[in-house]
Amino acid sequence: MSDTQKIWLDGEIVDKSEAKISVFDHGLLYGDGIFEGIRMYSGRVFRLTEHIDRLFDSAKAILMKLPWTKEEVIQATVDTVKANSLTDGYIRLVITRGTGGLGLNPYLCETPSMFIIAANIQLYPEENYENGLELITCATRRPTPASLSPQVKSLNYLNNIMAKIECIQAGVMEGIMLNEQGLVAECTGDNVFILKRGVVYTPPIADGSLDGITRQVIFDLCESEGIVIKEKSMTRYDIYTADEAFLTGTAAEVIPFVKLDQREIGDGKPGAISQQLITAFRKLANSEGTPCV
C-alpha cells in the first residue's frame, strides 16, 4: 500500500499515516460496527447504491443511528476513489459505533465513526479462474440467524476467520460453511452456486448465507442469459454430485470451484455455464456503475 494513499475519515481526506481511531472505539473493543466491500471497474463504482442501501439496513438492524445520508456516503466513497486516482480496485467502507467507555452500552458512544479505504486488490490469481478452486468443508459452523442475522455485515468476523484458518491449514483458499442443521450456508467470504441438469441452484438466505450483491447480479445475469436459477437448501452431497459449481463475492467476482473434500465436481474442470457467467459478469462490471473519475 502506497505511503501516499488517502483515507476518508469522519469527513476529511487524510494521509494513510494520519488515519487513526481511538483505542476506546467500540468497533475495536467489541467488533461493534458494520462494513461494505465494494468494487470499482474502469472508473466506475459497481452497484454502489445497492451497497449503501445494505449498509444502512445493517445500521438499522443493530440500532446504529447514522449522522450521514445515503447521498453523503455515496459522495464520500466517490471522493475517496478520486483522491487516490484509482480506476480499478476495491473499496472498504467501515462504520464503527464510535468512542465510548469500557462497558458494552452502545448508547454511551456519542457518534459513529466512518472511514473509507480505496486500494488495489486481487483476491485470487487468474489461474484459479481458468482452472477452478479446490474447497474443503469447514468444521466451524455459521452462527444461527436466531443469534445474529447473516444479513448484517458486522465487524464480528471471528467466525469466518476461524473457518479461513482451517482452509489455510488444509492448503486451500476457500471452504464451505454449514449451518447448525448441516445445510450449506456459504463460504468464508463468498456465496455458493451449483449447476445440476441445466439449472443453477444456490442456498436460500434463510439457511445462513449473506444476500450478496454479486449473488443478486447472478440472478439478473441468469435471467438475461436464459439460464434457469432457483434457491434450494442443499447438503454437501448436492455439491459433490453437481455438474458445475462456482462462488460469487465482491472481491472474488465469479470464480469456479472444481473439487470439494477431494471429490471432483463434474469433470473436474470449470463448466460452460460457469464460464458464460464469468464472461457476462466481467462485461457488465466494466460497463456500468457510478462514475468516479
N, C-alpha and C positions, 0 to 999 in steps of 0.2 A: 504494500500500500504506500503510495507516494506521501512524502512529508508535506507536500503542498495541497494535500486533499482537504476539501472544505466540508464541514458538517453543519447542518441546520440544527440549532439548539435553542429551544424556547424563544423563537422569534428572531434569532440572529444567525448569520452565516459566519462561522468561526473556523480557524485553523484546527486541524486534527489534534494538535498538541494542547489546544485550549478547550477541547470538547470534554468536559468533565461533569459528573454528577456527584451529589453528596453521598457520603457513606451512610447517611440516615435515610436515603431514598428507599421507600418500601418496595420498589422494583428489585433492588439489590438485596434488601434484608429478607423479603418474603416471596419474591417472584410475583409480586402484585402489580401486574401490568399486562399490556396487550401489544401485539405487533402485527405487521404485514410484511411479506416479502413480495416485491413487485419487479417485473422485468421491463426493460426498455430495448427497443429494436429500431434501428435506422432513424434515430432522432425522435421516436415517439414512445410514450409510456403505454404499455399494453394493459388494457382493461383497468385503467386507473380508477374510474368511477366505481366499478364493482368492488375493487379492493377497499376503497374508502368507505363504501356502504357497509362492507363486512366489518371493518374496523369500528365503525360507530355502533354496529349491532353488538359486537363484543363488549364495547364500553357500557352499553345499556344493560347487558346481561349481568355485568359484575357491579352495577350501580356506581359507575365512574362517570361523573359529570364533566364533560369536556368543555374547555373555555374557547374552543375554536369551532367554526362552522366547517362543513364539508368542503365548501369552496376555498376556505383559507388553507385547509390541509392539502388540497389538490395543488393550490398555488405554491405552497411551501415545498412540496415534492418537486414540482417543475423547477422552482428556483434552485433547489439543491443540485439537480442534474445540470442546469446551466452553469452553476458556479464551478462545477468540475469538468466542464467541456466534454461531456460524455454523449455518445450517440447510441451505444450499446452497452448493456450491463445489468446490474442488479441493484435494487433499492431496498434498504431495510428501514422501515418506519416503526419506531418504538415509542409507546406512551407508558410511562410509569405512574403509579399512584401519587408519587411526589414525596417530598421530605416530611417526615413525621417523627414520632417518638419510637421507642423500642418495643412498644406493645403492638398487638395486631390491629387495633382500632384504626380503620382506614379514614374515619372522619376527622382524625387528628392531623391528617395531611392536608395542608391548606389548598394546594392546587396541583394538578397533574403536570408532569414534565414530558416534553416531546423532543426526540432527536431523530434526524433523518440522515442515513448514510447512503451514498451512491458510489458504487465501485464496479470493477470488472469481476466477472465470475465465470468459472467453468466447473460445474459440479462433476460431470462425468467426461472422460476422454472420448473423442469422436469414435474410436474403435468400438466402444460399448454400444453406440447407436447402430453401428454396422453389424456387430456380431451378437449383441444382446448381453444382458447381465445374468449372473448366477445368483440366486437368492437362497436364504435359509428361512426356516420358521423360528422366530424368536421365542424363548421361554417367557420373557417379560410380556405380560398381557396389557391390553389397553384398559384404562380405568373405565368403570361403568358410567354411562351417561347419567345415572342417578346421583353420582357424586359431583361430576363436573361435565357439562356438555362439551363434546368434542368440537362443537361449532365455535367455541370461544378460543381464539388463538392467543392463549395466555403465555406469560413468561415462565410458567411452570412446565419446563420441558425435560425434567429429570427422567420421566418415564421413557421418553423417546431416546434420550441419551443412553440409558442403560441397555435398551434394545440395540442401539447402534454399536455399543461396545461388544455385544455378542457377535454382531456382523463382522466387526474388525477382527475379533479373535478367531472367527471361522474363515477369515481370508476372503470375505465377500463385501460388496459395497452397500447392499440393502437387504432387508429382511421383512418377512410377513409378520404382522402382529395380529393376534387373535383377541377376541373379547372373552369375557368370563364364561360364555356358553360354548366356546371353542369355534365360533364362526369367524371368518376372515373379516377384519375391520379395515386395516390399511397397512402401509409400510411405515418405517420410522419417520419418513418425511414425504411420502408420495401416496397417491391413490392407486388402487389396483383394478385392472381390467383383464378380462379373458375373452377369447372368441371360441365358440363352440357351434359347429354346424352352421356357420354363416351369421350367427347372432353374437353381438358384443354384450357382455354382462359386466356389471360392477356392483359391489355391495351397497345396499341402501345406507343412508347416513344413520338410520336408527341402529345399525349394527356397530356403530362406533367410529365411523370414518368422518373426516372433515369434508364439508361440502366445498371442495376445492374450486378455485376459479378456473384452472385448467381442466378440471373434471367436467365443469359445465361447458367449456369450449368443445370438449369431445362429443358431448350430446348434440351440440349445434352442428359440428362437422359431420357427424354420422347422419344427421337429418339431411344436410345439403349434399352429402356424398351417396345417399341412398342406401345407407347401412342401418340395419335394424339394431337398436340398442335398448337394453332393459336393465332395471335394477333387480338383483336377486341375491338373497342370502346364500352364502357359499362356504363350504369347508375346504380344507386343503385338497381333498380328493378332486373337487371340481377344477382346481388349478393343475393338479398332476395330470389330469386326463383332458385338459383343454387342447385345442388345436393351435392357439397362439395366446400370448399374454404380453401385456405392456403396462407400464407405470406412467403416471402423469403428476406433474407438480410445477410450480412456478419456476424453480431453479432447474429441475430435471427436464422440463418441457414434456415431450412424449418419447419414451425410451422402452424398447422391447426387453423382456427377460425370457430366457430360453431354458432355464433349469431351476427347479426348486427342490431342496433337500435331496440332491443327487438324482432326481427324476427329470429326464429330458421332457420338455413341453413340445408337443408336435414332433417335428423332425429335428428339433434342437437348433433351429435357425430362426431368425426373425421372419414372421409371416407376411404375406402380401397385404393384408388389411392393416397390420401394424405399420408397415412401410408407407402405405397410402395415407394413413392418418398423420404420420410424421411429416410427410411432404405437405399435406394440406395445412397442418398447424404452422409450419415454418412460413408458408406463403401468406397465411392470414396474419401472423405476428409481425411480419415485415411490411404489411400494407395498411394497418390501421392502428389507431391509438391517439393519445393526447400529445400534441406537438410540444417538444421541449428544447428546440433549437431556434 
